[in-house]
Amino acid sequence: MMTNEEYIQKHKLDDVRSLALKKAEEGVDIKWCLQQIEGWQKSRDKLPRWAETEGVWFPPVISMEQCSSEPTAGYKARIIERILPAPSDRSMFMDLTGGYGIDFSFMSPLFARSIYVERSQELCDIAMHNFELLHLDGAKVVCRASEEFLHANDNLSSLIFLDPARRDGAGRKTVAISDCTPDVSQLQETLFDRSRFILLKLSPMLDINLALTVLKHVSEVHAVSLKGECKELLFLMDREYHGMPTYFASNLESGDEDFSCTHEHRISASRVLSSGIGEYLYEPNASILKAGIQDVLCERYSMGKLHPNSNLFTSSVPCPHFPGRGFRVESCCGFGKKELRQMLSDISRANISIRNFPSTVVELRRKLKLAEGGETYLFASTMADGKHVLIRCVK
């Protein structure tokens, strides 16, 4: 008779859907085993530390999809080390939406004591098992809804972390703060009674300006990207702060420098529109765009923007520290047949992007008769005077 662990080790590289169609081995809890196999497969890129730790349990797939990656969890830990630099300032940490426990496992070691709160008994059981393997010896696991825990306990904490569930009762994804569980907008006073600092993780689809009308004492807003995609939106709330927030844009594992600016600079930055295309073309990373601080780039890097609605920037000099992608411009033309033919006659493939342009990539590729790939990059966009242009670049 095969054990669960033997089945998992035997099939951990196999396709989970195919395994689900096969007759289960005698003595094997097939549902649990498939959950472990799928979780391990998903964790290899997202959670390599977990994947490499023998005996770690994995949660249902929806929890795997919603949990933070190791790089983004580490980013939160660095925020804590910056705002609470002295170990004596880090007496207690509470994670009120524990989930799979990735964020908790990175933040809790910074504190003398820590409490993981989660309403799902299954996730609590998994957390208790994994925390022991990961040597999180000071962690206390509480199976309770965050609202109930807050009202039943008067524990004071150095920092409270929340990542509200962003799905409704039918399993559909939600974005608005009031549609998440718990609704932090209704808990703010209670939270600030328990801690000076609240670190809140919300949907990267959330409108930042709208969130700031709901949340109180926000001192920092962080747009965090990984491999070019904005993954998380973090709000640091400080009970003693009464101004407007500072904005941070970070593109992890990209080599981009972190970018930050004040709220005042964000709204007052002069947007410089370019009358032509310089020798270099730049596109901000996803975090810059999400934080809404792209116009600051014009001043900081002496660049011009192609159009108010085209997040492409041009410069006559290289900018090696630009937070995003940079290209050297080879040529530029309009969309007349003759000028297109002259500019593209020597290539048969290209990487095509559209920015503030009326056609889709598929339509444009068909029109230009170019295959995908190669070392040439084409950007179709609109200039400030309304003229449509095609910009040919190389990295």
SULFEN-V310690 format. One record per backbone hydrogen bond with DSSP energy under -1.0 kcal/mol. CO is the residue of the C=O (numbers start at 0). NH is the residue of the N-H. E is the energy in kcal/mol with one decimal. If there is no record, write none. Layout:
# SULFEN-V310690
CO,NH,E / CO,NH,E
This chain:
# SULFEN-V310690
2,6,-2.2 / 3,7,-2.5 / 4,8,-2.4 / 5,9,-2.0 / 6,10,-1.9 / 10,13,-2.0 / 14,18,-2.0 / 15,19,-2.1 / 18,21,-1.1 / 24,27,-1.8 / 27,29,-1.4 / 28,32,-2.6 / 29,33,-2.7 / 30,34,-1.8 / 31,35,-2.1 / 32,36,-2.6 / 33,37,-2.7 / 34,38,-2.2 / 35,39,-2.5 / 36,40,-2.3 / 37,41,-2.2 / 38,42,-1.8 / 41,45,-1.2 / 42,46,-2.4 / 45,69,-2.0 / 46,50,-2.3 / 47,51,-1.9 / 52,55,-1.6 / 59,62,-1.0 / 59,63,-1.5 / 60,64,-2.3 / 61,65,-1.7 / 62,66,-1.6 / 68,72,-2.2 / 69,73,-2.5 / 70,74,-1.6 / 71,75,-1.5 / 72,76,-1.7 / 73,77,-1.7 / 74,78,-1.5 / 75,79,-1.9 / 76,80,-2.1 / 77,81,-1.5 / 78,82,-2.4 / 79,83,-2.5 / 85,88,-2.2 / 86,89,-1.5 / 89,111,-2.0 / 90,112,-1.3 / 91,157,-2.3 / 91,158,-1.1 / 92,114,-2.5 / 93,160,-2.8 / 94,116,-2.8 / 97,100,-1.8 / 100,104,-2.2 / 101,105,-1.1 / 102,106,-2.2 / 103,107,-2.9 / 106,109,-1.7 / 107,110,-2.1 / 112,92,-1.5 / 113,139,-1.9 / 114,94,-2.7 / 115,141,-3.1 / 116,97,-3.2 / 119,123,-2.0 / 120,124,-2.5 / 121,125,-2.1 / 122,126,-2.6 / 123,127,-2.7 / 124,128,-1.9 / 125,129,-2.6 / 126,130,-3.2 / 127,131,-1.2 / 128,132,-1.3 / 129,133,-2.3 / 130,135,-3.0 / 131,134,-1.1 / 134,136,-1.4 / 135,138,-1.4 / 137,113,-1.1 / 139,115,-3.4 / 141,117,-2.2 / 141,143,-1.1 / 144,148,-2.6 / 145,149,-2.5 / 146,150,-2.0 / 147,151,-1.6 / 148,152,-1.3 / 158,93,-1.9 / 159,198,-2.9 / 160,95,-2.2 / 161,200,-2.7 / 164,180,-1.8 / 165,173,-2.6 / 167,170,-2.1 / 171,167,-2.5 / 175,178,-1.1 / 176,179,-1.3 / 180,164,-3.1 / 181,183,-1.2 / 182,185,-1.6 / 183,186,-1.3 / 186,190,-2.8 / 187,191,-2.6 / 188,192,-1.2 / 190,194,-1.7 / 193,156,-3.2 / 195,238,-2.7 / 196,159,-2.0 / 197,236,-3.3 / 198,161,-2.2 / 199,234,-2.7 / 201,232,-1.3 / 202,205,-1.7 / 206,210,-2.2 / 207,211,-2.1 / 210,213,-1.4 / 210,214,-2.7 / 216,237,-2.9 / 218,245,-2.2 / 219,235,-2.5 / 220,247,-3.0 / 221,233,-2.9 / 222,249,-2.4 / 223,230,-2.3 / 223,231,-2.0 / 224,251,-2.6 / 225,228,-1.4 / 228,225,-2.4 / 231,223,-2.6 / 232,201,-3.0 / 233,221,-2.9 / 234,199,-2.5 / 235,218,-2.6 / 235,219,-1.5 / 236,197,-2.6 / 237,240,-2.5 / 245,220,-2.5 / 246,260,-1.9 / 247,222,-2.8 / 248,258,-2.4 / 249,224,-3.4 / 250,253,-1.0 / 251,226,-1.2 / 258,248,-3.2 / 260,246,-3.1 / 261,265,-2.1 / 262,266,-1.9 / 263,267,-1.4 / 264,268,-1.5 / 271,304,-3.9 / 278,328,-2.7 / 279,314,-1.9 / 280,326,-2.5 / 281,312,-2.9 / 282,324,-2.3 / 284,288,-1.7 / 285,289,-2.5 / 286,290,-2.5 / 287,292,-1.8 / 293,296,-1.3 / 295,299,-2.5 / 296,300,-2.5 / 297,302,-1.3 / 303,313,-2.8 / 304,273,-2.8 / 305,383,-1.0 / 306,309,-1.6 / 309,311,-1.9 / 311,305,-2.2 / 312,281,-3.2 / 313,303,-2.3 / 314,279,-2.3 / 318,321,-1.5 / 321,323,-2.0 / 322,284,-2.4 / 324,282,-2.5 / 326,280,-2.2 / 327,393,-1.9 / 330,391,-2.8 / 332,389,-2.9 / 335,339,-2.3 / 336,340,-2.3 / 337,341,-2.1 / 338,342,-1.9 / 339,343,-2.0 / 343,346,-1.6 / 347,370,-2.7 / 350,377,-3.0 / 352,379,-2.6 / 359,363,-2.4 / 360,364,-2.8 / 361,365,-2.1 / 362,366,-2.0 / 363,367,-2.7 / 364,368,-1.4 / 364,369,-1.4 / 370,349,-2.4 / 375,350,-2.9 / 376,392,-3.0 / 377,352,-2.6 / 378,390,-2.8 / 379,354,-2.6 / 380,388,-2.4 / 382,385,-2.1 / 386,382,-2.9 / 388,380,-2.3 / 389,332,-2.0 / 390,378,-2.3 / 391,329,-3.0 / 391,330,-1.4 / 392,376,-2.8 / 393,327,-3.2
